[in-house]
Structure formats: C-alpha cells, structure tokens
Amino acid sequence: MMFIIRSDAGTPAREGVQVKTSRNTPEIVPNGAGKTDYFCVGKIEAMVALRAEGLDVIELRDGWYADDTGGGVGISGHGRYWEIRDTPLTVKEAVGPFDTPDPAEANGGELNVRKAIFGVK
C-alpha cells in the first residue's frame, strides 16, 4: 500500500517502509509550510504503527499526485497499485499490491487477466 508521511524532520527511515519519491507539501495543505511529502510503500500495519508514533500519515486515494519536477505518482486500487512517473507519460517504476505474490507465479506461469485487471474470476 502506498501512503504519504508528511514531515519536516527529513526522510523517514522505518523497517518495512520504503520511500519511493518525495515532493514539497503543497501550499494549499493546512500547516504544510516547510514540510515534505514522502511517498512510502508498506503494509497497513506499518502505517498504523507510524500513526501511533505521532507521525502525520496520509492514506492515498485513487488519483494523480504531482511532484515538483513535472512527474508524480499515479494511484489506483485504493493505494494498492501505483506508478512513479518522471513525466505524466513516462513510467519510472510501477507495482501491484505490495504484499501479494505475482499472479503469474501463483498460477504456474499463467496469468488470469480478468482477475488481474478487474478483480473477478
């Protein structure tokens, strides 16, 4: 699952959480001045633990989150599927659910396209 850690204390380093990219917190965000949004990947339990530590953790919804360099992060599947883009049309890195195996590996090399795309059998 991808989520944001909003902080003014530098890059968060936590076990089980990978920082994929960052941006300056948009000016429209209340109390966001001088903060950075760190786009992180981790399990839901890691997100809950970070909140318990008092960090500002934001769950991402489906959509586009622009960065400061002309690219950004595309989210779908309620944070489970994401793409890091250098430009709106160039994918730098992408993934499906963080905590599930590759569907082709689970089916002996065969991919169930309907399930992979639409979530149905």
N, C-alpha and C positions, 0 to 999 in steps of 0.2 A: 504494500500500500504506500502511496506517496502522500506526503504531508509537508507542511511548512513549519519550521521552527523560526520564529521571529525574535531576533536578539540584537543587542548592541554589545555583546561580550565576545565577539569573534566566532569562528567556526565551531559548532558543537561537535564534540568527539564523544560518542557513546557506543558501547558494544551493541552490535545488532542493528545499527543505524548507519546508512551510507548517505553522505551528502553528494548529490548529483550535480547541482548547479546553484547559483545564488543571484540575487538582484537587490538593489536598494529597495526598501519598503516604499511603496507608492505614497505620494504626499497626501492622497485622499484618506488614508488609513488613520483613524484617531490614535494619537500617541505613537505614531510611527516614525517621527522625525529622528534621523540619525541611526535608524535600525536597518538591519539586513534580513531579507527573507532567504532562508536556506531550504531548498527543496530536497527533502530527505526521503529515503526508501527504508521501510522496516515493517515489522509485524505490528498488529494492533496493540499487542501487549507492550511493545516498546513505546508506542505513542502514549499509552495510558501512564506508564512509568515516568515519562518526561513531564507530563502534566502534573503528576504527583510531586515532582521536584520543583514545581513552580514555573516551569518554562512556558512560554506562550506558543502553544501548538495549534495549528490550524489544519483541519481536515480539508482536503481539496475536493471540489465537486467537478463534474464534467465541464470542460471548457478550455480556454486558452489563457495562459498566464505569461505575458510578455516579460522578457528580461531587459537588461539595459543596453544590449548590443544589437538588437534587431531580430533576435531569435526568441525562444521561450520554451514553455512546457505545455504540451497538449495532454489533457487528462480525459479518460473515458472509463466506463465501468465503475464509477464511484471511487476513483483513486487506484483501482487495481491495475489498469492499463495506462501506460504513459509513454510519451516521446519527448526527448530533449532535442530541440531543433536549433541549428545555427542561424537559419533564416526560416521564415514561415513555410518554405517549401523544401528544406534540406534537413533530413533526419540524421542526427548525430548518434543517438542511442535510443532504443525502444525496448519495452518488455511487457509481458502479460503479467498475471498475478505473481507477486514476489514470493509467495510461499507455496506454490503448486508446481509439480513437475511438468516438464514439456509434454504436451498431449501426445505428440508422435511417439515419444519414448514409452509412455504408459500403454500405448496400444500396439506395441511391437513394430513400430515404424510407420503405422498407418494413422493418418490424421482424420478425425471426424470433423469435417469442415462446418457442418451445421451447428455442432456443439461449440466449436472454437469461435465462430463468429456470432451466433445468435443465442448460445447457451441452451439449446434444445437438442434432444437426441435425434 
